[in-house]
Amino acid sequence: MIKIIAVGKMKNKALAELAQEYQKRLSKYDKLEIAEIKDSGAAREGEKILEILSCAKGKVYAMAEEGKCQSSEEFSKTLEE
């Protein structure tokens, strides 16, 4: 299963449509679940993320704008492993 934990709502309509397209593509390969967390400050958001991850199995990938950039192909290879 692929689980995406997103903080806050996507306000940019173009990005929201792009995210829906990727959701559709990913769902062909595995079950996909998206958990949205309300914007509520770093400490509270961290608690909610840990709560969701406490019952998760498998690998966890944290993504942030400040993180290391990967192309779609590179990330796809990472997921395949």
Secondary structure, 3 states (H helix, E strand, C coil): CEEEEEECCCCCHHHHHHHHHHHHHHCCCCCEEEEEECCCCHHHHHHHHHHHHCCCCCCCCCCCCCCCCCCHHHHHHHHHC
